[in-house]
C-alpha cells in the first residue's frame, strides 16, 4: 500500500534564467494486514518445510546410518564412523533438564554395563549446546557422550527423520546400529514417555545371536 508521506518544493533556475518551481512527492510503502499475514504464512512454511533429503519418518531397519560429526565439548568432536566395528546405540532426546529426558539418560547410565556387555557404545543426541550438555552430564553424573546437534539446528535429527519442527527439538528416538553401521532396530517413543532400555537390550541380544550363528 503506497501512502503520500511528504511533499518537497524546490526552486531552481532554468537555462534561460527563468525561475522554476518543482514539487517532489515522497511516498512510503506500508504493508497491509493481509500482506503481513501472507508473508508470515510463507515464512513459516519456508522454515518448517522438510529438506529435500530429509526422510518423512524415522529411518527404518536395514538402512545405512548417515554418518555425522558433532561436538561433545567446545573443542572436541565425535563422529559416528569412529565406532565402526562395534554396535552403536543412538539415543535422540528432546532437551536436557526436562524430567523425562533426565530420567531416561539416568536409566541408560545405570544400564551402561549391560550395553557394554555387547560391546555397544551409547551416544546421546539433542539440539542443546555443548555447555548445556556439560552441565547436564555433570549434574546427572553421566558416563557416555552427549552430542550437540545445535547449529545448524537439528541437522542430524533431520537426516534420521526424527526432528520435531514445530517444537524445534528432536523426537525421543532410539536406533541400534550393527558393526557395519546398518540400522537394525529403531523406535520413536511418545515424547512424554520414557522408552526404557528393554527394546535396546532385545535388539543387542538379537545382534549377538545372529553374529554367533554365522
C-alpha positions in Angstrom: 0.0 0.0 0.0 1.5 3.3 -1.1 0.9 6.4 1.2 1.7 10.0 0.5 4.4 10.7 3.1 5.9 14.2 2.3 6.0 17.0 -0.3 9.1 19.0 -1.0 9.1 22.1 -3.2 12.4 23.0 -4.9 13.1 26.3 -6.7 15.6 26.4 -9.5 16.7 28.4 -12.5 16.3 27.2 -16.0 18.8 27.7 -18.8 17.1 30.9 -20.0 17.2 32.4 -16.5 13.5 31.8 -15.6 12.7 30.6 -12.0 11.2 27.1 -12.0 9.3 25.6 -9.0 9.4 21.8 -8.8 7.3 19.8 -6.4 8.7 16.4 -5.3 6.4 13.9 -3.7 7.9 11.2 -1.5 6.0 8.0 -0.9 6.3 5.3 1.7 5.1 1.7 1.2 3.2 0.3 4.1 2.2 -3.4 4.2 -1.5 -4.1 4.7 -2.6 -6.5 7.4 -3.5 -9.1 4.7 0.0 -8.8 3.1 1.7 -9.2 6.5 -0.4 -12.4 7.2 0.5 -13.8 3.8 4.2 -13.1 4.4 4.1 -14.6 7.8 2.5 -17.8 6.5 5.1 -18.0 3.7 8.0 -17.6 6.2 6.5 -20.3 8.5 6.2 -22.7 5.5 9.7 -22.0 4.3 11.2 -22.5 7.8 9.2 -25.7 8.6 9.3 -27.5 5.2 11.4 -30.6 5.2 14.7 -30.5 3.3 14.8 -32.4 0.0 16.9 -35.2 1.5 15.0 -35.3 4.8 13.1 -38.6 5.3 9.4 -38.3 6.3 9.8 -40.5 9.3 12.4 -42.3 11.4 14.9 -44.3 9.3 13.8 -48.0 9.3 15.9 -51.1 10.0 18.1 -52.1 7.1 19.0 -48.5 6.3 22.7 -47.4 6.4 23.0 -45.0 9.2 24.1 -41.5 8.0 27.5 -40.5 9.3 27.9 -37.3 11.2 30.3 -35.4 13.3 29.1 -33.3 16.3 30.7 -31.6 19.2 30.8 -33.3 22.6 32.8 -30.5 24.2 33.6 -27.0 22.9 36.9 -28.3 21.5 36.2 -32.0 20.8 34.1 -33.7 18.2 32.8 -37.2 17.9 32.0 -38.9 14.5 29.7 -41.9 14.1 32.4 -43.5 11.9 34.7 -43.6 15.0 32.8 -46.5 16.3 32.7 -48.6 13.1 33.3 -52.3 14.0 31.0 -52.3 17.1 27.3 -51.8 17.8 26.2 -48.3 18.5 23.1 -47.0 20.3 21.9 -43.6 19.2 19.5 -42.0 21.8 17.9 -38.8 20.4 16.0 -36.9 23.1 14.2 -33.5 23.1 16.1 -31.5 25.7 18.5 -31.5 28.7 16.9 -30.9 32.1 13.4 -32.0 31.2 12.1 -34.5 33.7 11.5 -37.4 31.2 14.9 -36.8 29.5 16.7 -36.7 32.8 15.2 -40.0 34.0 15.8 -41.6 30.6 19.5 -40.6 30.5 20.0 -41.6 34.1 18.5 -45.0 33.4 20.8 -45.6 30.5 23.8 -44.5 32.7 22.8 -47.3 35.1 22.4 -49.8 32.3 25.8 -49.0 30.7 27.4 -52.2 32.0 24.7 -54.2 30.2 25.2 -52.2 27.0 29.0 -52.7 27.2 28.5 -56.4 27.7 27.5 -56.4 24.0 30.5 -54.1 23.2 27.9 -51.4 22.3 28.6 -47.7 22.5 25.9 -45.4 23.7 25.6 -41.8 22.3 23.0 -39.3 23.4 22.0 -36.5 21.0 19.8 -33.4 21.4 19.7 -29.9 20.0 21.2 -28.4 23.2 24.5 -26.7 23.1 27.8 -28.2 24.4 27.8 -26.1 27.6 24.2 -27.1 28.4 25.3 -30.8 27.8 28.3 -30.3 30.1 26.2 -29.0 33.0 23.5 -31.7 32.5 26.1 -34.5 32.3 27.8 -33.3 35.4 24.6 -33.0 37.3 23.4 -36.4 36.3 26.9 -38.0 36.6 26.6 -39.4 33.1 29.4 -41.5 31.7 28.6 -41.5 28.0 28.9 -38.7 25.4 26.1 -36.2 24.8 26.4 -34.6 21.3 25.2 -31.2 20.4 23.0 -31.2 17.3 23.0 -27.5 17.8 24.0 -25.5 14.8 22.8 -25.8 12.1 20.0 -26.8 14.5 18.8 -30.4 14.3 20.8 -31.3 11.2 21.5 -34.9 12.3 18.0 -35.4 13.7 16.6 -34.3 10.3 18.8 -36.8 8.5 17.5 -39.6 10.7 13.9 -38.4 10.2 13.3 -37.6 13.9 13.2 -33.8 14.0 10.2 -32.1 15.6 9.9 -28.9 13.5 7.0 -27.3 15.4 9.0 -27.7 18.7 12.5 -27.2 17.3 13.7 -30.4 19.1 14.3 -34.0 18.2 11.9 -36.8 18.8 12.5 -39.2 21.6 14.0 -41.8 19.3 16.3 -44.8 19.5 18.5 -46.5 16.9 20.6 -49.6 17.3 23.3 -50.0 14.6 25.4 -53.0 13.9 29.1 -53.1 13.5 28.8 -52.2 9.8 26.7 -49.1 10.6 23.4 -50.6 9.4 20.3 -49.7 11.5 19.0 -52.9 12.9 16.3 -51.5 15.2 14.6 -48.1 15.6 11.8 -46.8 17.8 10.2 -43.4 18.3 8.6 -43.1 21.7 5.8 -40.6 22.5 7.7 -37.5 23.6 6.4 -37.6 27.1 7.1 -41.3 27.8 10.5 -42.8 28.8 11.0 -45.7 26.4 13.3 -47.5 28.8 16.1 -49.9 27.9 14.3 -53.2 27.2 14.0 -52.6 23.4 17.7 -51.7 23.1 18.8 -54.8 25.0 16.5 -57.0 23.0 18.0 -55.6 19.8 21.5 -56.1 21.0 20.8 -59.6 22.1 19.4 -60.4 18.6 22.5 -58.9 17.0 24.7 -61.1 19.2 22.7 -64.2 18.4 22.9 -63.5 14.7 26.7 -63.0 14.9 27.1 -66.2 16.9 25.2 -68.2 14.4 27.2 -67.1 11.4 
